[in-house]
Amino acid sequence: MWCRVARCRDAGMVTSEYAMGIVAAVGFALLLYEVVTSGQVRAELQAIVKRALSARM
């Protein structure tokens, strides 16, 4: 056999780790989207942008 026993056992781990990372990232993105698009947070972000745009330079 061309590979060592320990190396052959972990042959599929990289793909599953990537899959779990993608699932976790999507879950975090959905949570962040829900927080940012909530009414109070949206109002605060709009107020910050309005203050930044109306500031004198």
C-alpha positions in Angstrom: 0.0 0.0 0.0 1.4 3.4 -1.0 0.1 5.4 2.1 0.5 4.9 5.8 -2.4 3.6 7.8 -2.9 6.8 9.8 -3.0 8.9 6.6 -5.5 6.6 4.9 -7.9 6.8 7.8 -8.1 10.6 7.6 -8.5 10.8 3.8 -12.1 12.2 3.9 -11.6 14.5 6.9 -10.7 17.6 4.9 -13.9 17.6 2.9 -16.1 17.1 5.9 -14.3 19.9 7.8 -14.8 22.3 4.9 -18.5 21.3 4.8 -18.9 21.9 8.6 -17.1 25.3 8.2 -19.4 26.3 5.4 -22.5 25.3 7.4 -21.3 27.3 10.4 -20.5 30.3 8.3 -23.9 30.3 6.7 -25.6 30.0 10.0 -23.6 32.9 11.4 -24.3 35.0 8.3 -28.1 34.3 8.7 -27.9 35.3 12.4 -26.0 38.5 11.6 -28.4 39.3 8.8 -31.4 39.0 11.1 -29.8 41.2 13.7 -28.8 43.9 11.2 -32.1 44.0 9.5 -34.1 44.2 12.8 -35.9 47.5 13.3 -33.9 49.0 16.1 -30.5 48.1 14.6 -31.5 49.4 11.2 -32.6 52.7 12.7 -29.3 53.1 14.6 -27.3 52.3 11.4 -29.3 54.8 9.4 -28.7 57.4 12.1 -25.0 56.8 12.0 -24.9 57.1 8.2 -26.9 60.3 8.3 -24.6 61.8 10.9 -21.5 60.8 8.8 -23.0 62.2 5.6 -24.0 65.5 7.2 -20.7 66.1 9.0 -18.7 69.2 8.0 -15.2 68.6 6.6 
